[in-house]
Amino acid sequence: MKITVFVTPKKNVLDPQGVAVTHAMHTLGFESAKEVHVGKTIAFEVDGSDTPEFRASLDKLCTDLLSNPVIEDYRYELS
């Protein structure tokens, strides 16, 4: 099973990279861009099936290692 985890700054946390990218987009003529957030994507594969226990262990991995729950949100997709 392939897992893709998307980590982004929380909405109420200042995102300096997002601010810089917004400014650059405006400079390049894409002035309608707003509320840009820069995050990270982590993709990996595992053996197993999608069960409640598996999702609980994946949530623990995301909160303990892949994201900083104080300032970041995460979501994942399984395929």
Secondary structure in CASP SS format (residue, H / E / C, confidence):
PFRMAT SS
TARGET T0000
AUTHOR 0000-0000-0000
METHOD secondary structure of the structure
MODEL  1
M C 1.00
K E 1.00
I E 1.00
T E 1.00
V E 1.00
F E 1.00
V E 1.00
T E 1.00
P E 1.00
K C 1.00
K C 1.00
N C 1.00
V C 1.00
L C 1.00
D C 1.00
P H 1.00
Q H 1.00
G H 1.00
V H 1.00
A H 1.00
V H 1.00
T H 1.00
H H 1.00
A H 1.00
M H 1.00
H H 1.00
T H 1.00
L C 1.00
G C 1.00
F C 1.00
E C 1.00
S C 1.00
A C 1.00
K C 1.00
E C 1.00
V C 1.00
H C 1.00
V C 1.00
G C 1.00
K E 1.00
T E 1.00
I E 1.00
A E 1.00
F E 1.00
E E 1.00
V C 1.00
D C 1.00
G C 1.00
S C 1.00
D C 1.00
T C 1.00
P H 1.00
E H 1.00
F H 1.00
R H 1.00
A H 1.00
S H 1.00
L H 1.00
D H 1.00
K H 1.00
L H 1.00
C H 1.00
T H 1.00
D H 1.00
L H 1.00
L H 1.00
S C 1.00
N C 1.00
P C 1.00
V C 1.00
I C 1.00
E E 1.00
D E 1.00
Y E 1.00
R E 1.00
Y E 1.00
E E 1.00
L E 1.00
S C 1.00
END
